[in-house]
Amino acid sequence: MTDAPMRIGTLKKAMEGGDTETLFTAAHSLKGISGNLGARAMTTLSERLQVMGNAHSTDGAGELITELEQEFKQVKSELETHFQF
């Protein structure tokens, strides 16, 4: 819950700076976090960003990061409701 926003921020900075290695690493971490939570949409978006980073591309990353950020907000809200953080 606390690591994901930091990783999303890292994705944004990596995209803006064209740092595909950091994009890959942050996306890989988010894929693991979201997979552990069972957040499939987040996992899929993270995997797509990971593939981009591996391909040394940031084309379209901004849109995916925005979707990922929105999905995280929804997942966080659902977790807070169910587990009352």
C-alpha positions in Angstrom: 0.0 0.0 0.0 2.8 2.4 0.8 5.3 1.2 -1.8 3.1 1.4 -4.8 2.7 5.3 -4.9 6.5 5.6 -4.7 6.9 3.2 -7.6 4.3 5.0 -9.7 6.2 8.2 -9.0 9.4 6.5 -10.1 7.7 5.3 -13.3 6.7 8.9 -14.1 10.2 10.2 -13.6 11.7 7.4 -15.6 9.3 8.0 -18.5 10.0 11.8 -18.4 13.7 11.1 -18.4 13.6 8.3 -21.0 15.2 6.0 -18.4 13.9 2.7 -19.7 16.0 0.6 -17.2 14.3 2.3 -14.2 11.0 2.0 -16.0 11.5 -1.7 -16.3 12.6 -2.1 -12.7 9.8 0.0 -11.2 7.2 -1.8 -13.4 8.6 -5.2 -12.4 8.3 -4.3 -8.7 4.7 -3.1 -9.2 3.8 -6.2 -11.1 4.9 -8.2 -8.0 3.1 -6.0 -5.6 -0.1 -6.1 -7.5 0.2 -9.8 -8.2 0.4 -10.4 -4.5 -2.7 -8.4 -3.9 -4.6 -10.1 -6.6 -5.1 -6.9 -8.5 -5.1 -8.3 -12.0 -5.6 -5.0 -13.9 -2.7 -3.5 -12.1 -0.6 -6.5 -12.8 -1.4 -6.4 -16.5 -0.6 -2.6 -16.8 2.6 -3.1 -14.9 3.6 -6.0 -17.1 3.0 -3.8 -20.2 5.2 -1.1 -18.8 7.8 -3.7 -17.9 7.8 -4.9 -21.5 8.2 -1.3 -22.7 11.2 -0.8 -20.5 12.8 -4.0 -21.6 12.3 -2.9 -25.3 14.0 0.4 -24.4 10.8 2.4 -25.3 8.7 4.9 -23.4 6.2 5.4 -26.3 2.7 5.3 -24.8 4.0 4.9 -21.2 2.3 8.0 -20.0 -1.1 6.7 -20.8 -0.4 3.4 -19.1 1.0 5.1 -16.0 -2.1 7.2 -15.8 -4.3 4.0 -16.1 -2.1 2.3 -13.5 -2.4 5.2 -11.1 -6.2 5.2 -11.4 -6.4 1.4 -11.0 -4.2 1.7 -7.8 -6.6 4.3 -6.3 -9.5 1.9 -6.9 -7.6 -1.1 -5.4 -6.5 1.0 -2.4 -10.1 2.1 -1.8 -11.4 -1.5 -2.0 -8.6 -2.7 0.3 -9.3 0.1 2.8 -13.0 -0.8 2.8 -12.5 -4.5 3.3 -9.7 -4.3 5.8 -10.3 -0.9 7.3 -6.7 0.4 7.2 
